[in-house]
Amino acid sequence: MTRHVFTEQEVRLAAERRMKYIGVAKVSICQIQFEPPLPRDLDPKNLDRLRNIFRKNRCRRLDVQNHVPATVSRHNLADALQKANVPQEALLTTEGRQIPRLEFMAGQLRGLHGRHRVQAGVEVLPPADRWWTVDLYTDDIDRELRAALVDEYSNQKKPTDGEVYRKIRQYEGEGNEAFRERWFVRLSPNNQERLDQLDNKKNRRLRHAFDRLLTIPGLWPSGMRISLLHRLIASGCIEIATYLDHILDFWSSLVGSHRRLMKKIDQDTVHALQLLAPGKSRTDEKTACGLVLSGHLFAEFSADERNAIWAKMKDFDGLIPSLYTFFEDFKYLESCAHCLKRLLGPSPRSVREAMSSIFDPDSESGENHREKGKCIIQTSESTFRRLHASETECFETGYQQLWLYAMRHYPLMPPDPKNSDDLLAKPTCAKPDPRAIFDMAHLAHRLGFRSPEIDGLLNSSPDHQIARSALLQARKPSRFRYDDQHFDSLVRRIVDCFTEAVPNQPGPRKIFWQTAPSRRTLALGFRRPATIFKMPLCYS
């Protein structure tokens, strides 16, 4: 995977590091030499900060992120191994308790980074316990790898989720568990657990969709959000993987799907173009054209290549997608998925699989049963038509129509609070609209979906509740009562009056199969293309 997915520089640095990495050892602090020598040129504030951390939480010298990188000659290393009677293979352990202790002569071990933590250790640790954990590299490392190591070990600039994800996948592909662990521990415990969830067998499709985007490095630095992975998985919406495919399709199409060119798409380019709609907005077209053709974006491409890229981009009918837009739009799709889950019982399956299991177009009470070979198509909120279709097509159109209903009405159907604590914490939270939920259940039933949850929603019709309430409030209970045997018939009579209402449709209306806009998209005034879910035109 490494050669085909990652950039030449990433592959080259990984290969150089693999060749020059020796392993990990415990060494006396006084044997680590820095340039300039300690304690000169140290930042007093940083030193005070580390002293306080070490005194409160100990030094945590065995934690991977606290190791100090150092170089040593192969000759001096061999001498140290011989004196300790330790084989070199023992240095490759990933278990902290098994890390061997080595002794070096003064000047043999050159520290690349970590001067402040080592000096703080000298001042905080007792004399008999002044050792540190060192990652050893051969002293013939080149300048590029030296700079990369200093940057990685510095911990001064916290890497983004996207940078960590790419490194983890890179070292996994190489089978290099030691380097993978170094990046994995940079994540918080919660994010480590969320990333492990993505590796679960049942989430393999989602992980594969993410990994296919590794070929485009510019998508990752500010796009990936590991903190949302558990919500992606919990949503049970497998269609989100289609969105990731949509991202890949767009960016790869600009360069003819050539991997070498896809690797040259940088972060600045993605950041500047995401959420623009050059095929729909004259303003966005002018902005994108100027940035691309001038070379400010796609900077590593030639002028002819940028002209070809712009020729394809200007005809793109939609917002330019990225990992950033994916996670922003997911928040919207998640709300819609919660609506559909009201029609289902608890299930470990995806929403689509669960909906498929309750689809029964041949049910005696289903409208599809009355006209075999036809499916119902909703043309407005209150009108329908029928089309000839197979059973599979009936499910597909029915399933997608329920998604469209949720997309139109999700603000009226927020999830119910999990417990009373949620109500106390959020006293102004929106309450679900019974009418919107009932209408969704009614639509699902009409389209051929059957479940106890749908039946329960239909039995709690808001019209019946309003009619019952009207009857009970019209006369004081202390003075009047209704005959129990006739009360339900009275309720039905009032409900029949409600059915006399005629839909208010001031003019012809066309609704098309396409996803509703996210909050960010609404602010821009554009809709995302239907290709996100690859839904065909349905309403007309």
SETI-770839 format. One record per residue (C-alpha): chain; residue in three letters; residue number from 1; x, y, z. Coordinates in pm, 1 decimal. Layout:
  koldren  kolke  dose         X         Y         Z
        A    ALA   NUM         X         Y         Z
...
***
This chain:
  koldren  kolke  dose         X         Y         Z
        A    MET     1       0.0       0.0       0.0
        A    THR     2     284.6     240.9      84.3
        A    ARG     3     431.9     298.2    -261.1
        A    HIS     4      99.9     348.1    -434.0
        A    VAL     5     -71.7     566.8    -174.1
        A    PHE     6     185.9     792.6      -9.8
        A    THR     7     403.9    1064.1    -158.3
        A    GLU     8     759.8    1001.3    -273.1
        A    GLN     9     895.0    1205.0      17.7
        A    GLU    10     690.8    1007.8     271.3
        A    VAL    11     804.7     677.8     123.8
        A    ARG    12    1166.7     793.3     107.6
        A    LEU    13    1171.8     915.3     467.8
        A    ALA    14    1004.2     597.7     591.9
        A    ALA    15    1258.3     381.9     409.0
        A    GLU    16    1551.4     586.9     541.0
        A    ARG    17    1412.1     575.6     893.7
        A    ARG    18    1358.5     201.9     874.7
        A    MET    19    1721.3     153.3     769.3
        A    LYS    20    1871.4     387.0    1030.0
        A    TYR    21    1650.3     301.1    1328.0
        A    ILE    22    1828.6      74.1    1577.3
        A    GLY    23    1582.8      45.4    1864.0
        A    VAL    24    1518.3     175.8    2213.8
        A    ALA    25    1734.5     167.0    2525.7
        A    LYS    26    1762.8     312.5    2875.7
        A    VAL    27    2075.8     525.4    2921.7
        A    SER    28    2218.0     750.3    3190.8
        A    ILE    29    2115.9    1110.9    3139.1
        A    CYS    30    2474.9    1228.5    3172.4
        A    GLN    31    2568.7    1017.7    2866.6
        A    ILE    32    2333.3    1207.7    2631.6
        A    GLN    33    2522.5    1497.3    2474.9
        A    PHE    34    2345.1    1790.0    2307.2
        A    GLU    35    2467.6    2080.9    2100.0
        A    PRO    36    2514.5    2320.6    2269.7
        A    PRO    37    2587.1    2129.0    2593.3
        A    LEU    38    2335.3    2139.5    2876.5
        A    PRO    39    2222.5    2356.0    3047.9
        A    ARG    40    2300.9    2638.0    2799.6
        A    ASP    41    2036.6    2802.4    2575.8
        A    LEU    42    1740.3    2655.1    2759.9
        A    ASP    43    1402.1    2827.0    2785.8
        A    PRO    44    1342.0    2892.7    3160.3
        A    LYS    45     962.7    2891.8    3121.0
        A    ASN    46     959.6    2557.6    2941.1
        A    LEU    47    1200.7    2416.9    3198.1
        A    ASP    48     978.8    2530.2    3486.7
        A    ARG    49     675.8    2377.4    3314.3
        A    LEU    50     848.7    2040.6    3277.6
        A    ARG    51     977.1    2044.4    3635.7
        A    ASN    52     622.4    2093.8    3764.7
        A    ILE    53     487.7    1817.3    3541.1
        A    PHE    54     760.2    1575.3    3650.3
        A    ARG    55     706.5    1649.0    4018.9
        A    LYS    56     328.8    1602.6    3995.7
        A    ASN    57     301.3    1317.1    3745.4
        A    ARG    58     650.1    1165.4    3752.2
        A    CYS    59     865.9    1173.8    3441.8
        A    ARG    60     685.5     897.9    3251.3
        A    ARG    61    1011.1     819.3    3075.9
        A    LEU    62     880.3     498.4    2920.1
        A    ASP    63     591.9     667.7    2736.1
        A    VAL    64     669.7     665.3    2365.3
        A    GLN    65     594.1    1034.5    2321.6
        A    ASN    66     855.8    1122.8    2587.0
        A    HIS    67    1148.2     933.3    2433.2
        A    VAL    68    1455.3    1127.4    2324.7
        A    PRO    69    1597.5    1061.8    1974.9
        A    ALA    70    1975.6    1018.3    1961.9
        A    THR    71    2238.6     900.9    1713.7
        A    VAL    72    2526.7     661.8    1776.8
        A    SER    73    2791.8     500.7    1558.4
        A    ARG    74    2755.0     130.8    1483.2
        A    HIS    75    3097.8      67.7    1639.4
        A    ASN    76    3009.3     235.4    1969.7
        A    LEU    77    2673.9      61.4    1972.0
        A    ALA    78    2839.3    -277.2    1928.8
        A    ASP    79    3070.6    -203.8    2224.3
        A    ALA    80    2776.5    -103.1    2445.6
        A    LEU    81    2579.7    -414.1    2351.6
        A    GLN    82    2879.8    -635.9    2422.0
        A    LYS    83    2937.1    -479.6    2765.1
        A    ALA    84    2570.1    -525.5    2857.3
        A    ASN    85    2561.5    -875.5    2707.9
        A    VAL    86    2247.5    -779.1    2514.4
        A    PRO    87    2167.0    -880.4    2152.2
        A    GLN    88    2078.8    -594.6    1919.1
        A    GLU    89    1738.6    -752.0    1847.7
        A    ALA    90    1644.6    -685.8    2209.5
        A    LEU    91    1641.1    -312.4    2130.4
        A    LEU    92    1336.8    -355.5    1904.0
        A    THR    93    1098.9    -433.3    2189.7
        A    THR    94     776.9    -236.1    2228.1
        A    GLU    95     728.8    -346.0    2590.7
        A    GLY    96     856.2     -83.4    2834.4
        A    ARG    97     961.9    -330.0    3102.8
        A    GLN    98    1183.1    -518.7    2858.4
        A    ILE    99    1385.0    -218.3    2736.2
        A    PRO   100    1755.5    -296.0    2804.2
        A    ARG   101    1996.3     -63.8    2984.5
        A    LEU   102    2311.3      39.5    2792.2
        A    GLU   103    2621.0     233.9    2892.0
        A    PHE   104    2806.4     469.0    2657.4
        A    MET   105    3123.0     672.8    2685.7
        A    ALA   106    3101.9    1052.1    2695.1
        A    GLY   107    3034.4    1197.8    2351.2
        A    GLN   108    2920.2     874.1    2189.8
        A    LEU   109    2546.8     947.0    2217.0
        A    ARG   110    2424.7    1262.3    2038.8
        A    GLY   111    2075.8    1384.1    2130.1
        A    LEU   112    1870.7    1532.3    1845.7
        A    HIS   113    1590.6    1673.0    2058.6
        A    GLY   114    1464.3    1669.0    2417.6
        A    ARG   115    1715.7    1893.7    2590.8
        A    HIS   116    1454.4    2048.4    2819.4
        A    ARG   117    1300.7    1721.4    2937.4
        A    VAL   118    1644.9    1572.5    3001.6
        A    GLN   119    1760.4    1876.6    3202.1
        A    ALA   120    1436.6    1876.0    3403.2
        A    GLY   121    1497.7    1505.7    3472.2
        A    VAL   122    1847.1    1584.1    3602.2
        A    GLU   123    1701.8    1834.4    3848.7
        A    VAL   124    1400.3    1629.2    3960.9
        A    LEU   125    1520.4    1267.6    3963.4
        A    PRO   126    1736.6    1129.3    4247.0
        A    PRO   127    2103.0    1063.2    4146.8
        A    ALA   128    2063.5     685.3    4147.3
        A    ASP   129    1764.7     702.7    3910.5
        A    ARG   130    1884.6     951.8    3649.3
        A    TRP   131    1824.5     756.8    3328.8
        A    TRP   132    1612.6     825.9    3024.1
        A    THR   133    1459.3     626.3    2741.1
        A    VAL   134    1633.9     691.3    2409.9
        A    ASP   135    1537.9     599.2    2052.9
        A    LEU   136    1863.8     509.9    1880.5
        A    TYR   137    1949.3     589.9    1518.0
        A    THR   138    2277.5     538.9    1333.3
        A    ASP   139    2487.9     854.3    1305.2
        A    ASP   140    2485.6     850.3     924.1
        A    ILE   141    2125.4     974.1     891.7
        A    ASP   142    2081.7    1239.2     624.0
        A    ARG   143    1974.2    1597.2     683.8
        A    GLU   144    1615.0    1542.2     569.8
        A    LEU   145    1554.9    1257.7     814.6
        A    ARG   146    1727.8    1449.0    1094.7
        A    ALA   147    1492.5    1745.1    1042.2
        A    ALA   148    1189.0    1514.6    1025.7
        A    LEU   149    1286.9    1344.8    1352.4
        A    VAL   150    1336.8    1675.3    1532.4
        A    ASP   151     995.6    1792.1    1412.0
        A    GLU   152     823.5    1467.4    1511.7
        A    TYR   153     977.8    1440.1    1857.5
        A    SER   154     940.4    1806.6    1943.8
        A    ASN   155     571.4    1778.0    2045.1
        A    GLN   156     560.5    2157.9    2015.2
        A    LYS   157     309.6    2153.2    1730.9
        A    LYS   158      36.7    1901.6    1793.9
        A    PRO   159     -22.9    1698.7    1476.5
        A    THR   160    -371.6    1706.2    1331.1
        A    ASP   161    -596.0    1400.8    1324.8
        A    GLY   162    -532.0    1369.6     953.4
        A    GLU   163    -153.5    1370.6     993.3
        A    VAL   164    -172.9    1106.8    1266.7
        A    TYR   165    -410.4     890.4    1062.3
        A    ARG   166    -181.9     898.3     757.2
        A    LYS   167     124.0     805.1     961.4
        A    ILE   168     -56.6     520.2    1134.8
        A    ARG   169    -176.7     377.8     804.7
        A    GLN   170     167.9     422.1     647.8
        A    TYR   171     348.3     226.7     918.5
        A    GLU   172      72.5     -34.4     930.3
        A    GLY   173     128.9     -91.2     560.7
        A    GLU   174     499.3    -145.1     628.7
        A    GLY   175     429.9    -375.2     922.6
        A    ASN   176     630.9    -139.2    1143.3
        A    GLU   177     450.2    -167.4    1477.0
        A    ALA   178     705.5      37.6    1671.2
        A    PHE   179     661.6     346.7    1453.3
        A    ARG   180     286.0     295.5    1430.2
        A    GLU   181     264.9     294.8    1810.5
        A    ARG   182     463.4     618.4    1826.7
        A    TRP   183     189.3     798.3    1634.1
        A    PHE   184    -101.7     608.3    1785.7
        A    VAL   185     -15.0     725.5    2137.9
        A    ARG   186     -41.4    1085.9    2023.6
        A    LEU   187    -417.1    1039.4    2019.7
        A    SER   188    -623.8    1078.7    2334.0
        A    PRO   189    -748.3     752.6    2492.9
        A    ASN   190   -1097.1     821.9    2356.0
        A    ASN   191    -969.3     879.4    2003.4
        A    GLN   192    -754.3     566.1    2024.7
        A    GLU   193   -1068.5     369.0    2103.9
        A    ARG   194   -1257.3     534.5    1816.9
        A    LEU   195    -982.9     453.5    1568.5
        A    ASP   196    -982.9      92.8    1688.9
        A    GLN   197   -1357.2      82.6    1618.1
        A    LEU   198   -1285.0     169.4    1255.9
        A    ASP   199   -1063.5    -139.9    1233.5
        A    ASN   200   -1353.9    -363.4    1335.7
        A    LYS   201   -1457.5    -611.3    1067.2
        A    LYS   202   -1811.2    -476.1    1036.2
        A    ASN   203   -1673.3    -125.0     971.4
        A    ARG   204   -1431.8    -239.0     703.9
        A    ARG   205   -1617.6     -65.6     422.0
        A    LEU   206   -1594.3     269.5     598.7
        A    ARG   207   -1223.9     225.0     672.3
        A    HIS   208   -1158.6     124.2     311.5
        A    ALA   209   -1340.1     437.0     191.5
        A    PHE   210   -1118.0     652.9     412.8
        A    ASP   211    -800.6     471.5     309.0
        A    ARG   212    -874.0     522.5     -60.1
        A    LEU   213    -841.1     897.5       4.7
        A    LEU   214    -485.9     859.2     138.0
        A    THR   215    -363.8     903.4    -219.8
        A    ILE   216    -462.7    1272.5    -197.0
        A    PRO   217    -249.7    1417.2      87.0
        A    GLY   218    -409.3    1762.1      69.2
        A    LEU   219    -740.8    1629.8     202.5
        A    TRP   220    -603.4    1516.2     536.7
        A    PRO   221    -420.3    1780.8     745.7
        A    SER   222    -731.1    1982.1     838.6
        A    GLY   223   -1005.5    1745.6     720.9
        A    MET   224   -1000.6    1428.6     929.8
        A    ARG   225   -1187.8    1422.4    1263.3
        A    ILE   226   -1121.3    1102.9    1454.6
        A    SER   227   -1338.7    1235.4    1738.1
        A    LEU   228   -1648.3    1182.5    1518.4
        A    LEU   229   -1574.4     827.0    1405.7
        A    HIS   230   -1784.9     667.7    1680.0
        A    ARG   231   -2083.2     875.2    1569.6
        A    LEU   232   -2026.9     776.8    1206.5
        A    ILE   233   -2036.7     412.7    1308.2
        A    ALA   234   -2327.0     449.5    1552.1
        A    SER   235   -2541.8     625.5    1290.4
        A    GLY   236   -2580.0     292.8    1108.2
        A    CYS   237   -2585.7     482.1     779.4
        A    ILE   238   -2367.9     295.1     529.0
        A    GLU   239   -2444.1     557.6     263.0
        A    ILE   240   -2184.7     786.0     417.0
        A    ALA   241   -1916.1     573.8     249.9
        A    THR   242   -2066.5     684.8     -82.0
        A    TYR   243   -1989.2    1044.5      12.9
        A    LEU   244   -1622.6     950.5      62.2
        A    ASP   245   -1625.7     785.6    -279.8
        A    HIS   246   -1773.1    1107.2    -417.9
        A    ILE   247   -1477.9    1304.4    -277.9
        A    LEU   248   -1231.4    1068.3    -442.1
        A    ASP   249   -1419.7    1074.3    -772.5
        A    PHE   250   -1407.9    1453.2    -789.3
        A    TRP   251   -1042.6    1511.1    -706.0
        A    SER   252    -914.6    1216.0    -907.0
        A    SER   253   -1118.5    1322.2   -1209.6
        A    LEU   254    -931.9    1654.7   -1220.9
        A    VAL   255    -603.5    1474.5   -1292.8
        A    GLY   256    -732.5    1181.2   -1493.0
        A    SER   257    -704.9     943.9   -1193.6
        A    HIS   258    -323.2     941.6   -1225.0
        A    ARG   259    -186.0     847.9    -881.9
        A    ARG   260     134.9    1045.9    -932.2
        A    LEU   261     -65.4    1362.8    -995.6
        A    MET   262    -315.8    1293.0    -716.3
        A    LYS   263     -26.1    1288.9    -468.5
        A    LYS   264      64.9    1645.0    -577.5
        A    ILE   265    -268.6    1793.2    -465.8
        A    ASP   266    -172.1    1993.2    -156.9
        A    GLN   267    -353.2    2119.1     150.6
        A    ASP   268    -368.6    2483.4      38.1
        A    THR   269    -543.0    2379.0    -282.7
        A    VAL   270    -807.6    2173.1    -105.2
        A    HIS   271    -863.3    2436.7     163.4
        A    ALA   272    -913.6    2715.5     -91.8
        A    LEU   273   -1147.1    2523.6    -323.2
        A    GLN   274   -1369.4    2328.8     -82.2
        A    LEU   275   -1728.7    2460.0     -67.2
        A    LEU   276   -1687.9    2660.2    -389.7
        A    ALA   277   -1934.6    2592.1    -673.3
        A    PRO   278   -1758.0    2707.4    -992.1
        A    GLY   279   -2018.5    2539.7   -1211.9
        A    LYS   280   -2309.4    2721.7   -1044.1
        A    SER   281   -2181.1    3056.5    -917.9
        A    ARG   282   -2023.1    3322.9   -1137.6
        A    THR   283   -1839.7    3459.3    -834.7
        A    ASP   284   -1698.3    3118.2    -741.9
        A    GLU   285   -1608.2    3052.3   -1103.9
        A    LYS   286   -1407.3    3374.5   -1123.2
        A    THR   287   -1235.8    3305.8    -788.8
        A    ALA   288   -1144.5    2946.2    -867.6
        A    CYS   289   -1030.5    3027.0   -1222.0
        A    GLY   290    -791.9    3297.3   -1102.5
        A    LEU   291    -642.5    3082.1    -826.5
        A    VAL   292    -594.9    2775.4   -1045.8
        A    LEU   293    -463.4    2932.8   -1365.6
        A    SER   294    -230.1    3171.7   -1180.5
        A    GLY   295     -56.5    2882.8   -1006.1
        A    HIS   296    -155.8    2988.1    -654.2
        A    LEU   297    -332.8    2651.8    -635.6
        A    PHE   298    -206.7    2323.9    -781.4
        A    ALA   299     134.8    2485.1    -742.0
        A    GLU   300     328.3    2167.5    -829.6
        A    PHE   301     151.0    2133.6   -1165.1
        A    SER   302     259.8    2282.7   -1495.9
        A    ALA   303      59.2    2555.3   -1670.9
        A    ASP   304     -79.9    2305.5   -1924.4
        A    GLU   305    -183.0    2070.4   -1644.8
        A    ARG   306    -360.5    2352.4   -1458.5
        A    ASN   307    -546.1    2451.4   -1777.5
        A    ALA   308    -667.7    2091.9   -1813.7
        A    ILE   309    -770.2    2083.5   -1447.2
        A    TRP   310    -970.4    2404.3   -1480.1
        A    ALA   311   -1146.1    2278.5   -1794.4
        A    LYS   312   -1283.7    1989.4   -1588.7
        A    MET   313   -1350.4    2186.2   -1270.4
        A    LYS   314   -1560.2    2459.7   -1432.0
        A    ASP   315   -1813.6    2201.9   -1550.5
        A    PHE   316   -1855.1    2041.5   -1206.5
        A    ASP   317   -2219.2    2077.1   -1105.2
        A    GLY   318   -2206.0    2110.9    -727.7
        A    LEU   319   -2002.4    2215.5    -427.4
        A    ILE   320   -1640.5    2101.1    -427.4
        A    PRO   321   -1622.8    1828.4    -160.8
        A    SER   322   -1350.6    1747.0      91.3
        A    LEU   323   -1310.5    1564.5     420.5
        A    TYR   324   -1406.5    1888.8     594.2
        A    THR   325   -1738.9    1906.4     407.7
        A    PHE   326   -1790.1    1534.7     473.9
        A    PHE   327   -1779.1    1572.5     851.8
        A    GLU   328   -1983.4    1892.3     845.4
        A    ASP   329   -2252.1    1732.6     629.8
        A    PHE   330   -2245.3    1416.7     838.3
        A    LYS   331   -2390.4    1612.1    1129.9
        A    TYR   332   -2691.7    1678.3     907.8
        A    LEU   333   -2714.6    1319.2     779.9
        A    GLU   334   -2687.2    1191.5    1137.0
        A    SER   335   -2999.2    1387.0    1234.1
        A    CYS   336   -3185.0    1232.3     940.1
        A    ALA   337   -3070.4     882.7    1036.1
        A    HIS   338   -3208.1     935.0    1387.9
        A    CYS   339   -3547.6    1008.3    1229.7
        A    LEU   340   -3551.9     682.3    1033.2
        A    LYS   341   -3450.7     484.9    1341.3
        A    ARG   342   -3788.2     575.0    1493.5
        A    LEU   343   -3935.3     324.7    1244.8
        A    LEU   344   -3704.2      45.5    1360.5
        A    GLY   345   -3639.6    -154.5    1672.5
        A    PRO   346   -3293.6    -184.2    1829.2
        A    SER   347   -3063.8    -351.2    1576.4
        A    PRO   348   -2688.7    -389.3    1523.0
        A    ARG   349   -2745.6    -368.4    1147.8
        A    SER   350   -2718.3     -60.2     931.5
        A    VAL   351   -3027.5     151.9     869.2
        A    ARG   352   -3049.2      22.5     513.7
        A    GLU   353   -3026.5    -343.2     617.6
        A    ALA   354   -3284.4    -294.3     892.0
        A    MET   355   -3522.7    -114.0     656.8
        A    SER   356   -3482.4    -390.0     399.7
        A    SER   357   -3577.3    -651.4     659.1
        A    ILE   358   -3911.9    -480.8     731.6
        A    PHE   359   -4007.7    -414.3     368.7
        A    ASP   360   -4316.4    -617.9     274.3
        A    PRO   361   -4483.9    -486.8     -41.5
        A    ASP   362   -4719.3    -787.8     -54.0
        A    SER   363   -4873.5    -716.1     286.0
        A    GLU   364   -5252.0    -743.9     279.0
        A    SER   365   -5286.0    -386.5     402.7
        A    GLY   366   -5018.5    -241.3     179.1
        A    GLU   367   -5114.5     -23.1    -116.0
        A    ASN   368   -4850.5    -189.4    -330.5
        A    HIS   369   -5040.3    -517.2    -282.9
        A    ARG   370   -5345.9    -379.7    -460.7
        A    GLU   371   -5155.8    -307.5    -781.0
        A    LYS   372   -4892.7    -570.6    -833.8
        A    GLY   373   -4579.5    -451.5   -1008.6
        A    LYS   374   -4626.0     -83.5    -926.0
        A    CYS   375   -4454.7     136.0    -668.4
        A    ILE   376   -4579.0     452.0    -506.1
        A    ILE   377   -4402.0     780.4    -579.2
        A    GLN   378   -4466.9    1085.1    -363.4
        A    THR   379   -4498.9    1392.4    -586.4
        A    SER   380   -4571.8    1644.3    -310.7
        A    GLU   381   -4646.1    1637.5      60.9
        A    SER   382   -5002.1    1520.9     -11.9
        A    THR   383   -5007.2    1368.8    -362.4
        A    PHE   384   -4875.4    1043.2    -506.7
        A    ARG   385   -4850.3     857.2    -836.1
        A    ARG   386   -4758.1     504.3    -938.6
        A    LEU   387   -4490.2     360.7   -1163.8
        A    HIS   388   -4425.4      11.1   -1292.1
        A    ALA   389   -4132.0    -130.5   -1096.5
        A    SER   390   -3982.5    -452.7    -967.3
        A    GLU   391   -3987.7    -538.9    -598.1
        A    THR   392   -3624.3    -432.4    -566.2
        A    GLU   393   -3701.5     -97.4    -727.9
        A    CYS   394   -3999.6     -55.9    -496.7
        A    PHE   395   -3773.0     -93.9    -194.4
        A    GLU   396   -3507.5     139.1    -335.4
        A    THR   397   -3751.7     417.8    -417.3
        A    GLY   398   -3941.7     368.0     -91.1
        A    TYR   399   -3623.5     372.5     116.2
        A    GLN   400   -3497.2     685.0     -57.3
        A    GLN   401   -3833.9     860.1     -22.3
        A    LEU   402   -3817.5     807.8     354.2
        A    TRP   403   -3469.6     960.4     355.2
        A    LEU   404   -3606.5    1258.3     163.1
        A    TYR   405   -3888.2    1297.0     414.3
        A    ALA   406   -3636.0    1295.7     698.0
        A    MET   407   -3420.9    1549.6     513.7
        A    ARG   408   -3716.9    1784.5     480.8
        A    HIS   409   -3851.5    1749.1     834.1
        A    TYR   410   -3559.7    1645.8    1060.0
        A    PRO   411   -3577.1    1969.3    1270.5
        A    LEU   412   -3926.1    1856.1    1379.7
        A    MET   413   -3804.9    1510.6    1485.0
        A    PRO   414   -3503.0    1550.7    1717.3
        A    PRO   415   -3403.8    1240.8    1917.7
        A    ASP   416   -3590.0    1189.5    2241.7
        A    PRO   417   -3386.7    1272.1    2555.7
        A    LYS   418   -3212.1     962.3    2688.4
        A    ASN   419   -3296.4    1035.3    3051.8
        A    SER   420   -3420.7    1300.3    3288.5
        A    ASP   421   -3068.7    1435.2    3333.7
        A    ASP   422   -3070.3    1545.3    2970.4
        A    LEU   423   -3388.8    1740.7    3032.5
        A    LEU   424   -3236.2    1914.8    3331.8
        A    ALA   425   -2918.4    1995.5    3141.9
        A    LYS   426   -3106.2    2121.7    2835.1
        A    PRO   427   -3435.3    2278.7    2947.5
        A    THR   428   -3484.7    2455.5    2611.8
        A    CYS   429   -3421.9    2152.9    2389.3
        A    ALA   430   -3667.9    2112.7    2101.8
        A    LYS   431   -3949.4    1864.2    2144.5
        A    PRO   432   -4042.6    1622.3    1864.1
        A    ASP   433   -4350.2    1713.8    1661.7
        A    PRO   434   -4598.9    1421.9    1688.1
        A    ARG   435   -4755.7    1515.1    1353.8
        A    ALA   436   -4425.6    1497.9    1162.8
        A    ILE   437   -4341.9    1161.0    1321.7
        A    PHE   438   -4690.5    1022.0    1250.4
        A    ASP   439   -4676.5    1136.9     887.2
        A    MET   440   -4339.6     966.8     843.5
        A    ALA   441   -4478.0     641.7     986.5
        A    HIS   442   -4785.2     673.5     763.3
        A    LEU   443   -4566.0     726.5     457.8
        A    ALA   444   -4351.3     426.0     551.7
        A    HIS   445   -4660.1     208.9     592.9
        A    ARG   446   -4798.5     326.3     259.9
        A    LEU   447   -4466.8     245.1      88.5
        A    GLY   448   -4472.7    -111.2     222.0
        A    PHE   449   -4266.8    -103.2     542.6
        A    ARG   450   -4399.2    -295.5     843.0
        A    SER   451   -4268.6    -298.4    1199.7
        A    PRO   452   -4408.9    -285.6    1554.7
        A    GLU   453   -4259.7      62.5    1586.3
        A    ILE   454   -4448.5     184.0    1278.3
        A    ASP   455   -4771.6      31.0    1410.9
        A    GLY   456   -4715.3     198.1    1746.8
        A    LEU   457   -4668.4     537.4    1584.6
        A    LEU   458   -4979.3     494.0    1370.4
        A    ASN   459   -5185.7     396.7    1674.9
        A    SER   460   -5085.6     720.3    1847.0
        A    SER   461   -5228.7     943.8    1575.5
        A    PRO   462   -5212.7    1314.5    1666.7
        A    ASP   463   -5561.2    1359.1    1516.0
        A    HIS   464   -5702.4    1106.7    1762.3
        A    GLN   465   -5520.0    1269.4    2050.8
        A    ILE   466   -5649.0    1614.9    1954.6
        A    ALA   467   -6004.6    1481.1    1913.3
        A    ARG   468   -5995.4    1305.9    2250.5
        A    SER   469   -5857.2    1617.9    2417.2
        A    ALA   470   -6124.4    1837.1    2255.8
        A    LEU   471   -6405.5    1614.2    2377.5
        A    LEU   472   -6270.1    1596.9    2731.6
        A    GLN   473   -6208.1    1971.1    2753.9
        A    ALA   474   -6541.1    2075.3    2600.6
        A    ARG   475   -6736.5    1969.3    2909.2
        A    LYS   476   -6633.6    1980.1    3272.4
        A    PRO   477   -6571.0    1625.2    3398.8
        A    SER   478   -6740.3    1714.0    3726.6
        A    ARG   479   -7069.9    1777.6    3545.3
        A    PHE   480   -7061.0    1561.2    3230.3
        A    ARG   481   -6935.8    1226.9    3110.1
        A    TYR   482   -6934.4    1031.7    2782.4
        A    ASP   483   -7069.3     685.1    2729.1
        A    ASP   484   -6767.4     450.8    2722.0
        A    GLN   485   -6916.0     244.8    2439.2
        A    HIS   486   -6961.7     546.2    2212.3
        A    PHE   487   -6659.2     754.5    2305.2
        A    ASP   488   -6430.3     604.5    2038.9
        A    SER   489   -6692.6     659.3    1768.8
        A    LEU   490   -6718.8    1025.5    1873.1
        A    VAL   491   -6341.0    1056.8    1839.4
        A    ARG   492   -6353.8     906.2    1488.7
        A    ARG   493   -6630.0    1149.1    1387.8
        A    ILE   494   -6412.7    1445.2    1482.3
        A    VAL   495   -6111.6    1289.9    1305.8
        A    ASP   496   -6330.0    1252.7     994.1
        A    CYS   497   -6382.6    1627.5    1008.1
        A    PHE   498   -6006.7    1679.8    1002.2
        A    THR   499   -5982.7    1475.6     682.4
        A    GLU   500   -6202.9    1728.1     505.1
        A    ALA   501   -5911.8    1973.9     500.8
        A    VAL   502   -5781.3    2033.8     146.8
        A    PRO   503   -5404.4    2066.5      90.2
        A    ASN   504   -5303.6    2424.6      30.1
        A    GLN   505   -5097.2    2422.3    -291.3
        A    PRO   506   -5085.7    2773.1    -440.2
        A    GLY   507   -4891.4    2664.5    -747.5
        A    PRO   508   -4725.5    2372.8    -926.0
        A    ARG   509   -4429.3    2233.0    -736.8
        A    LYS   510   -4142.2    2014.6    -847.1
        A    ILE   511   -3922.6    1834.3    -600.9
        A    PHE   512   -3614.3    1648.7    -712.2
        A    TRP   513   -3408.5    1367.1    -567.9
        A    GLN   514   -3116.5    1536.2    -410.1
        A    THR   515   -2982.1    1581.3     -62.7
        A    ALA   516   -3100.9    1874.6     140.7
        A    PRO   517   -2836.6    2138.1     217.0
        A    SER   518   -2631.9    2136.8     533.5
        A    ARG   519   -2620.0    2440.9     758.9
        A    ARG   520   -2293.4    2551.7     599.9
        A    THR   521   -2434.4    2489.1     253.4
        A    LEU   522   -2751.7    2680.2     335.1
        A    ALA   523   -2540.2    2979.9     430.6
        A    LEU   524   -2380.2    2969.3      86.3
        A    GLY   525   -2711.1    2930.7     -88.3
        A    PHE   526   -2626.4    2614.6    -280.5
        A    ARG   527   -2738.0    2254.5    -277.2
        A    ARG   528   -2503.4    1960.0    -286.8
        A    PRO   529   -2524.3    1737.3    -595.8
        A    ALA   530   -2737.2    1424.7    -593.8
        A    THR   531   -2427.9    1215.8    -662.3
        A    ILE   532   -2354.7    1201.5    -289.3
        A    PHE   533   -2624.0     937.2    -257.7
        A    LYS   534   -2643.3     873.5    -634.2
        A    MET   535   -3020.5     910.7    -620.6
        A    PRO   536   -3205.2     928.0    -954.5
        A    LEU   537   -3456.5    1198.2   -1036.0
        A    CYS   538   -3783.1    1094.4    -876.3
        A    TYR   539   -4027.4    1378.6    -818.8
        A    SER   540   -4170.9    1557.7   -1116.4
***
